[in-house]
Amino acid sequence: MDADLRARAAHSAAIRERAASEMKAIGVDEAFISNLVDTFYLRVRAHPGLGPVFEARLAGRWPEHLDKMKSFWSAVAFRSGAYGGKPVQAHMGVPGMAPDLFPQWLALFAATLDDIAPGEEAKAWFMSTAERIAQSLSLSLFYDPAADDPALRRN
């Protein structure tokens, strides 16, 4: 059992080391992630479609949310496993949350990366990751199997 735990720990350490090396190679560090989150959410708050939805949920709690998002993106980029939140549950029941907000969120994220990413590789990595996250959240929150299966459609 001890050998198994040591092997798992070594494997996890290797994953973190590889991720740190990959992020360093594309110019991503904790300072970039902090700037990305701060810049992006400043723009979210000013966005006519996204701002009111986020503000309704986060009024008075923006500093905590920004810290959580920095922790989230850091954990994703550096594969640290340090983020323990529950994104699907956090987004359930948010007043005004709708599927059409995800493309707006992604467009704003892309524009932010256009402005501040250290290079094309960093932009591509963060954009593809954001697209997967958006798709996963959207499916978790709004997917209706009846829309894909005629046998399940409600008439």
Secondary structure, DSSP 8 states (H G I E B T S, - for coil): -HHHHHHHHHHHHHHHHHHHHHHHHTT--HHHHHHHHHHHHHHHHH-TTHHHHHHHHHTT-HHHHHHHHHHHHHHHHHT-------HHHHHTT-TT--TTHHHHHHHHHHHHHHHH-SSHHHHHHHHHHHHHHHHHHHHHHH--GGGT-GGG---
